[in-house]
Every structure is written in structure tokens, then in C-alpha cells.
């Protein structure tokens, strides 16, 4: 059986891509990498990772993922800042989902900042 591909769409295996971040053996080097790993956390059902990578000022007290929602694809539409040496950045994305026979798309411009040397999700604005 072939290793499963990462849900974030890089083409790498989950273990070589976002799985390392979810396991805590690596951290995101860019805002886009963090955004992709957060999408993958939704796809694999890892709310602990989502909370751990959320800025303390905007992080909810708890996060309950809907088990009926399947995340089916990610498109990164663009980035601003968020490089290896930057302190902040934005990532525009389109995430596809399916639930109960329905399908949909979530589009967002997400803002990320470095907190104690690590990228964290600050907030996002819905697109469209």
C-alpha cells in the first residue's frame, strides 16, 4: 500500500509534509506552510494542532471539528509576506469540503504572525 498523500496538496506524503508538523518534529518555516498544515489538521481531525498554532489573542477556548465534514482539496491563491525571515504574512486560499451529499468552498485571506519565533494563525477574512 502506497503512503497517503498529504491533504494540503503539495504532492508529498503526509509523513514527509504536514505530518511532521502535526507530530511536533518540525515547525512551519513560512506562513504558507503553516496555513497548509492547518488545512491538513482540519482534514485529518487534529484540533489540538489547530489550537496550538492559533495566536493566543484570538484562539478559542476549545475547538470541536464537525466529523461529517470532509475537506477535499486546497488551492493557495496567493501570499503576501510570510517568508522565512518575515514577521507577518497573509495567505489567500480556497478550501473545498463535502458533507451529507453537499459540497462547498471556503475562501479566506488568513493573517499569520511570528510569536516567539514560530508562525501562528492570527485571524482571517472570508472572501467573496
ABEGO torsion letter per residue (X at the ends): XBBBBBAAGAGBBAAABAAAAAAGABBBABAAAAAAAAAAAAAAGBAAAAAAABBAAABBABBBBBAABBBAEBBBAEBBEGBAABABBBBBBBBBBBBGGBBBBBBBBBBBBBBGGBBBBABBBBBX
